[in-house]
Amino acid sequence: MPDGASGKPVSGGGWLAPMSADLVYAAKGNKTDEFYRYECLVYPEWRSVSSIPLSPSGKLPRKGCRGAGDGERYIYMAKGGNTCEFWRYDVVADTWTQLPDVPEQPSGKRVRSGTGMVCARLRDTSNVYLLKGNARDFLRFNTLAGRWEVLPSAPVVTGFRYDEGSWLVYDDSQHIYCHRAKLHEFWKFDVASGTWETRQLQGMPFISRTGKARKSKDGGSATWFFDRILALKGNNSQEFWCYNPGTDSWTERDTVPKVGITGKKKKVGRGADIIHVGEADFIYALKGNKTLEFWQYREGDFDGGGLPKPRLEGTAAPGLVPRTQPPSTSAVTGSGYLRLLGTAQPASSVTVRDVSGRVVRRSRAGAGRLDLSGLSAGVYFVRVEDRGQTSVQRVELLR
């Protein structure tokens, strides 16, 4: 990530949130207001967007700050830092709006380190689910009603709180998975029924392939990847794990590289996060641990056991991972028909996005041209996908 105005690296409170098929939004945490967008496909670089507001607590994001996107237009953020502030970012308008505070009840505690947050769909509406750090409060923000709802507390076998490095993952269907740092308790929540399953799942292994035992702590994070969970153990380690819900089992993946673009040796620590973007086989991660390192991981071909072989695609910072070069711009006037470049076939999938990343049209390639009529004047990105191949055109629509 960029040095930015603060010159600070990523640390406590850093997070990533995917939006649409190829956009990533990120906060550094570390008591900064810096907020960025990374355009994975079209312009592979970081761009500064509207800063995170300071008011009303006077605090900036720090430990416990979490963000989650609904995949359509909004990103939600709990500011953490022992506050109850809750915000929504509009990716189209590039503006922040403060929403009702996270309730202190039922534990009486505010949002601190150990917090997890995801967006999950309930009856075709994307709601926000929050696990409160330093407690086990589990809450849902009803986005239609604009209010918080208290849900059954996250389960525990011993103790009473979820420590730094705990995380939530939504499976894009019906369940939210909850992993407890330090103790490696692992549970599943049913979104439809609003209840926790009583059976405890197999937690991330303490012992890695090196034979060394290590707990998941600060920097622990995870993401859903098609039908699995990919997770960083954190706690100044390089460990990277995959969970298979079908077999309730974990396998260790390729270790996170220690050396970044600066040549310094750093492992995964506080402020780390990991996400999957769209339908691609790419995973993106912040290493945290007072670095600016941003990594890409690709799940490649499948091995004989049906598990994807890990393949490290790139490393730390904008420009280091080879990407598609920014496409040239085509001007379209009159009827609004665009001639598609390349060898687009009639069955090719075509997606049109505006400059904010919002999908404004989906169609098939047809006879090698695309009807853009009905869209407002402006710049759009046309993405054509066919048999695993992708091309992007930048289009300026004139009226």
C-alpha positions as CSV (number, residue, x, y, z in Angstrom):
1,M,0.0,0.0,0.0
2,P,1.1,3.6,-0.4
3,D,3.0,5.5,2.3
4,G,0.2,8.0,2.2
5,A,0.0,11.3,4.1
6,S,0.7,9.6,7.5
7,G,3.8,7.7,6.3
8,K,2.5,4.9,8.5
9,P,2.5,1.2,7.7
10,V,-0.4,-1.2,8.2
11,S,-1.0,-2.3,11.8
12,G,-3.8,-2.8,14.3
13,G,-7.2,-2.1,12.7
14,G,-6.0,-2.8,9.1
15,W,-8.5,-4.6,6.8
16,L,-9.6,-5.4,3.3
17,A,-13.0,-5.5,1.7
18,P,-13.9,-6.8,-1.8
19,M,-16.4,-4.9,-3.9
20,S,-17.7,-6.3,-7.2
21,A,-15.5,-8.6,-9.3
22,D,-12.3,-6.7,-9.3
23,L,-12.2,-3.9,-6.7
24,V,-10.6,-4.0,-3.3
25,Y,-11.0,-1.4,-0.6
26,A,-8.5,-1.2,2.3
27,A,-7.8,0.7,5.5
28,K,-4.4,0.8,7.1
29,G,-5.6,1.1,10.7
30,N,-2.7,2.1,12.9
31,K,-4.6,5.4,14.0
32,T,-4.8,6.7,10.4
33,D,-7.7,7.9,8.3
34,E,-6.3,6.6,5.1
35,F,-8.7,4.7,2.8
36,Y,-7.8,3.2,-0.6
37,R,-9.2,1.4,-3.6
38,Y,-7.2,-1.2,-5.6
39,E,-8.5,-2.0,-9.1
40,C,-7.3,-5.5,-9.6
41,L,-7.9,-5.8,-13.3
42,V,-8.2,-2.5,-15.0
43,Y,-5.7,-0.2,-13.2
44,P,-3.6,-2.4,-10.9
45,E,-2.6,0.3,-8.5
46,W,-3.8,1.9,-5.3
47,R,-6.0,5.0,-5.5
48,S,-6.8,7.2,-2.5
49,V,-10.6,7.7,-1.8
50,S,-12.5,9.6,0.8
51,S,-10.8,9.5,4.2
52,I,-12.3,7.8,7.2
53,P,-14.0,10.4,9.4
54,L,-12.6,11.4,12.7
55,S,-15.7,12.4,14.5
56,P,-17.4,12.0,17.0
57,S,-15.1,10.1,19.3
58,G,-12.0,11.8,18.1
59,K,-10.5,8.4,17.4
60,L,-9.2,6.9,14.2
61,P,-9.2,3.2,13.3
62,R,-7.1,1.1,15.5
63,K,-7.2,-2.4,17.0
64,G,-10.7,-3.9,16.6
65,C,-11.5,-1.9,13.4
66,R,-13.2,-4.2,10.8
67,G,-14.7,-3.6,7.4
68,A,-17.1,-5.7,5.2
69,G,-18.6,-5.1,1.8
70,D,-22.1,-6.1,0.5
71,G,-20.7,-6.7,-3.0
72,E,-23.0,-4.2,-4.5
73,R,-22.6,-0.6,-3.3
74,Y,-21.8,-0.3,0.4
75,I,-18.9,-1.1,2.8
76,Y,-19.6,-1.1,6.5
77,M,-17.0,-0.4,9.2
78,A,-16.9,-0.8,12.9
79,K,-14.2,1.7,14.1
80,G,-13.0,-0.3,17.0
81,G,-10.5,1.2,19.4
82,N,-12.9,0.8,22.4
83,T,-15.6,2.9,20.6
84,C,-19.1,1.9,19.4
85,E,-18.9,3.9,16.1
86,F,-20.3,2.2,13.0
87,W,-20.0,3.7,9.5
88,R,-21.1,3.0,5.9
89,Y,-19.1,4.0,2.9
90,D,-20.9,4.5,-0.5
91,V,-18.5,3.4,-3.3
92,V,-20.5,5.3,-5.9
93,A,-20.8,8.6,-4.1
94,D,-17.4,8.2,-2.4
95,T,-18.9,9.4,0.9
96,W,-19.1,8.1,4.5
97,T,-22.2,8.1,6.7
98,Q,-22.4,7.4,10.4
99,L,-25.0,4.7,11.3
100,P,-26.4,3.8,14.8
101,D,-23.6,2.8,17.2
102,V,-22.9,-0.9,18.0
103,P,-24.8,-1.6,21.2
104,E,-22.7,-2.1,24.3
105,Q,-25.1,-4.8,25.4
106,P,-25.4,-7.6,26.3
107,S,-21.8,-7.7,27.7
108,G,-21.6,-4.0,28.4
109,K,-18.4,-3.8,26.4
110,R,-17.4,-1.7,23.4
111,V,-15.7,-2.8,20.2
112,R,-12.1,-3.8,20.7
113,S,-9.5,-6.2,19.3
114,G,-10.8,-9.6,18.4
115,T,-13.8,-8.3,16.5
116,G,-15.0,-10.1,13.4
117,M,-17.5,-8.7,10.8
118,V,-19.1,-10.0,7.6
119,C,-22.0,-9.2,5.3
120,A,-24.4,-12.1,4.8
121,R,-27.7,-12.4,3.0
122,L,-31.0,-13.0,4.7
123,R,-34.1,-13.2,2.6
124,D,-32.4,-11.4,-0.3
125,T,-31.1,-8.6,1.9
126,S,-27.5,-8.2,2.8
127,N,-27.1,-7.6,6.6
128,V,-24.0,-7.0,8.7
129,Y,-23.0,-9.6,11.4
130,L,-20.6,-8.6,14.1
131,L,-18.7,-10.5,16.7
132,K,-17.6,-8.1,19.4
133,G,-13.9,-8.5,20.4
134,N,-12.9,-8.9,24.1
135,A,-16.4,-10.4,24.6
136,R,-18.6,-12.9,22.8
137,D,-21.5,-10.6,21.8
138,F,-23.0,-11.5,18.4
139,L,-25.1,-8.8,16.7
140,R,-26.8,-8.2,13.4
141,F,-27.3,-4.8,11.8
142,N,-30.5,-4.9,9.8
143,T,-29.8,-2.7,6.8
144,L,-33.4,-2.3,5.8
145,A,-34.6,-1.2,9.3
146,G,-31.4,0.6,10.1
147,R,-31.1,-0.9,13.6
148,W,-29.0,-3.5,15.5
149,E,-30.4,-6.8,16.7
150,V,-28.9,-8.9,19.5
151,L,-28.4,-12.6,18.4
152,P,-27.3,-15.6,20.6
153,S,-23.8,-15.1,21.9
154,A,-20.9,-16.9,20.2
155,P,-20.2,-20.2,21.9
156,V,-17.3,-20.9,24.1
157,V,-16.0,-24.0,25.9
158,T,-13.9,-22.2,28.4
159,G,-13.4,-18.5,29.2
160,F,-15.7,-15.7,28.1
161,R,-14.1,-13.7,25.3
162,Y,-12.8,-13.8,21.7
163,D,-9.3,-12.5,21.6
164,E,-7.3,-10.7,18.8
165,G,-7.0,-12.9,15.7
166,S,-10.6,-14.3,16.0
167,W,-12.5,-14.1,12.7
168,L,-15.8,-14.6,10.9
169,V,-16.3,-16.0,7.4
170,Y,-19.6,-16.2,5.4
171,D,-20.0,-19.1,3.0
172,D,-22.0,-17.1,0.4
173,S,-25.0,-19.3,1.2
174,Q,-26.4,-20.0,4.7
175,H,-23.6,-20.2,7.3
176,I,-21.1,-18.0,9.1
177,Y,-18.0,-19.7,10.5
178,C,-16.5,-18.3,13.6
179,H,-12.9,-19.1,14.7
180,R,-11.7,-18.3,18.2
181,A,-8.0,-17.1,18.5
182,K,-5.7,-18.7,21.0
183,L,-8.0,-21.6,21.9
184,H,-8.8,-22.6,18.2
185,E,-12.5,-23.2,19.0
186,F,-14.5,-23.3,15.7
187,W,-18.2,-22.9,15.4
188,K,-21.0,-22.5,12.7
189,F,-23.9,-20.1,12.7
190,D,-27.1,-20.7,10.6
191,V,-28.1,-17.4,9.1
192,A,-31.7,-18.5,8.3
193,S,-32.6,-19.9,11.7
194,G,-30.5,-17.4,13.7
195,T,-28.9,-20.1,15.8
196,W,-25.5,-21.6,16.5
197,E,-24.9,-25.3,15.8
198,T,-24.1,-27.1,19.1
199,R,-21.4,-29.3,17.5
200,Q,-17.9,-27.8,17.7
201,L,-16.0,-28.0,14.4
202,Q,-12.3,-28.9,14.1
203,G,-10.2,-25.8,14.8
204,M,-7.1,-24.8,12.9
205,P,-4.2,-27.1,13.9
206,F,-1.7,-25.7,16.4
207,I,1.2,-27.6,14.9
208,S,2.4,-26.8,11.4
209,R,4.4,-28.9,9.0
210,T,7.6,-27.7,10.7
211,G,6.5,-29.4,13.9
212,K,6.3,-26.2,15.8
213,A,3.2,-25.4,17.8
214,R,1.8,-21.9,17.5
215,K,-1.5,-20.3,18.4
216,S,-3.6,-18.2,16.0
217,K,-3.4,-14.6,17.4
218,D,-3.0,-11.1,16.1
219,G,-3.2,-11.1,12.3
220,G,-5.3,-14.2,12.1
221,S,-7.8,-13.8,9.3
222,A,-9.7,-15.8,6.7
223,T,-11.9,-15.7,3.6
224,W,-14.3,-17.9,1.8
225,F,-13.0,-19.4,-1.5
226,F,-15.7,-21.1,-3.6
227,D,-16.3,-24.1,-1.2
228,R,-13.4,-23.7,1.3
229,I,-11.9,-21.4,3.8
230,L,-8.4,-20.0,3.4
231,A,-6.9,-18.6,6.6
232,L,-3.8,-16.9,7.9
233,K,-2.7,-18.0,11.4
234,G,-1.0,-14.6,12.2
235,N,0.9,-14.4,15.4
236,N,4.2,-13.5,13.6
237,S,4.1,-16.7,11.6
238,Q,4.1,-17.6,7.9
239,E,1.4,-20.3,8.2
240,F,-1.5,-20.4,5.7
241,W,-4.3,-23.0,6.0
242,C,-7.2,-24.4,4.1
243,Y,-10.4,-25.7,5.8
244,N,-12.7,-28.2,4.0
245,P,-16.3,-28.0,5.5
246,G,-17.2,-31.3,3.8
247,T,-14.6,-33.2,5.7
248,D,-14.2,-30.9,8.7
249,S,-10.5,-30.9,8.2
250,W,-7.6,-28.6,7.7
251,T,-4.6,-28.8,5.3
252,E,-1.6,-26.5,5.3
253,R,-0.9,-24.4,2.2
254,D,2.3,-22.7,0.9
255,T,3.8,-20.5,3.6
256,V,3.5,-16.7,3.2
257,P,6.9,-15.4,2.0
258,K,9.0,-13.7,4.6
259,V,10.8,-11.2,2.4
260,G,8.9,-8.4,0.7
261,I,9.8,-5.8,-1.9
262,T,12.0,-3.8,0.6
263,G,14.1,-6.9,1.3
264,K,13.1,-6.9,5.0
265,K,12.1,-10.1,6.7
266,K,8.6,-9.8,8.1
267,K,6.0,-12.4,9.0
268,V,2.2,-12.0,9.3
269,G,1.1,-10.0,12.2
270,R,-1.3,-7.3,13.5
271,G,-3.4,-5.6,10.8
272,A,-3.2,-8.6,8.4
273,D,-6.3,-9.5,6.4
274,I,-7.1,-11.8,3.5
275,I,-9.9,-11.8,0.9
276,H,-11.2,-13.4,-2.2
277,V,-12.4,-11.2,-5.0
278,G,-15.2,-12.0,-7.4
279,E,-15.1,-15.3,-9.3
280,A,-11.4,-15.3,-10.0
281,D,-9.0,-17.8,-8.5
282,F,-7.0,-15.0,-6.8
283,I,-6.6,-14.3,-3.1
284,Y,-5.3,-10.9,-1.8
285,A,-3.7,-10.3,1.5
286,L,-2.2,-7.6,3.7
287,K,0.7,-8.9,5.7
288,G,0.3,-6.2,8.4
289,N,2.9,-6.3,11.1
290,K,3.9,-2.7,10.4
291,T,4.6,-3.3,6.7
292,L,2.9,-2.0,3.5
293,E,3.1,-5.4,1.9
294,F,0.2,-6.5,-0.3
295,W,0.3,-10.0,-1.7
296,Q,-1.6,-12.1,-4.3
297,Y,-2.0,-15.8,-4.1
298,R,-3.4,-18.1,-6.8
299,E,-5.0,-21.5,-6.4
300,G,-3.8,-23.3,-9.5
301,D,-4.5,-26.7,-11.0
302,F,-5.9,-29.5,-8.9
303,D,-3.8,-32.3,-7.4
304,G,-4.7,-35.9,-7.4
305,G,-6.6,-35.7,-4.2
306,G,-8.9,-33.0,-5.5
307,L,-7.3,-30.2,-3.6
308,P,-6.1,-27.1,-5.5
309,K,-2.3,-26.8,-5.7
310,P,-1.1,-23.6,-4.2
311,R,0.9,-21.3,-6.4
312,L,2.4,-18.0,-5.2
313,E,1.7,-15.5,-8.0
314,G,3.4,-12.4,-6.7
315,T,4.5,-10.3,-3.8
316,A,4.5,-7.1,-2.0
317,A,3.3,-3.7,-3.3
318,P,1.7,-2.1,-6.3
319,G,3.3,-2.9,-9.6
320,L,5.3,-5.9,-8.4
321,V,2.7,-8.4,-9.5
322,P,2.4,-8.3,-13.3
323,R,-1.0,-7.2,-14.3
324,T,-3.0,-6.3,-17.3
325,Q,-1.9,-2.9,-18.6
326,P,-4.4,-0.1,-18.5
327,P,-6.5,-0.4,-21.6
328,S,-6.7,2.3,-24.3
329,T,-10.0,4.2,-24.5
330,S,-12.6,3.8,-27.2
331,A,-15.0,6.7,-27.8
332,V,-18.6,5.7,-28.6
333,T,-21.1,8.1,-29.9
334,G,-24.5,8.0,-31.6
335,S,-26.4,4.7,-31.2
336,G,-24.1,3.6,-28.4
337,Y,-22.9,0.3,-30.1
338,L,-19.4,-0.8,-29.2
339,R,-17.4,-3.1,-31.3
340,L,-15.8,-5.7,-29.0
341,L,-12.1,-6.2,-29.4
342,G,-10.4,-9.6,-29.6
343,T,-12.1,-12.8,-30.5
344,A,-15.3,-12.5,-28.5
345,Q,-17.7,-15.4,-29.3
346,P,-21.5,-15.1,-29.2
347,A,-21.5,-17.0,-25.9
348,S,-18.9,-14.8,-24.2
349,S,-20.0,-13.1,-21.0
350,V,-19.9,-9.3,-21.1
351,T,-20.0,-7.1,-17.9
352,V,-20.1,-3.3,-18.0
353,R,-19.0,-1.3,-15.0
354,D,-18.9,2.4,-14.3
355,V,-15.9,4.1,-12.8
356,S,-17.0,3.2,-9.2
357,G,-17.0,-0.5,-10.1
358,R,-20.8,-0.8,-10.1
359,V,-22.2,-3.3,-12.6
360,V,-24.5,-1.3,-15.0
361,R,-25.1,-4.0,-17.6
362,R,-24.6,-7.7,-18.3
363,S,-25.1,-9.5,-21.6
364,R,-23.6,-11.8,-24.2
365,A,-21.2,-10.8,-26.9
366,G,-23.8,-11.2,-29.7
367,A,-22.4,-10.5,-33.1
368,G,-19.2,-9.0,-31.9
369,R,-20.8,-5.7,-30.7
370,L,-22.4,-4.4,-27.5
371,D,-25.4,-2.1,-27.1
372,L,-24.6,0.7,-24.6
373,S,-27.7,2.7,-25.4
374,G,-29.6,3.9,-22.3
375,L,-26.4,4.5,-20.3
376,S,-25.4,8.0,-19.2
377,A,-22.4,9.7,-20.8
378,G,-19.2,8.9,-19.0
379,V,-16.4,6.3,-18.8
380,Y,-17.1,2.6,-18.5
381,F,-15.1,-0.6,-18.4
382,V,-16.3,-3.5,-20.6
383,R,-15.0,-6.9,-19.5
384,V,-15.4,-9.9,-21.8
385,E,-14.9,-13.4,-20.4
386,D,-14.7,-16.5,-22.7
387,R,-13.3,-20.0,-21.9
388,G,-11.1,-18.7,-19.1
389,Q,-9.7,-15.7,-21.1
390,T,-10.5,-12.1,-20.1
391,S,-10.2,-8.8,-21.9
392,V,-11.1,-5.3,-20.8
393,Q,-11.9,-2.2,-22.9
394,R,-12.1,1.3,-21.5
395,V,-15.0,3.1,-23.2
396,E,-15.9,6.8,-23.1
397,L,-19.6,7.1,-24.0
398,L,-20.4,10.5,-25.6
399,R,-23.9,11.9,-26.0
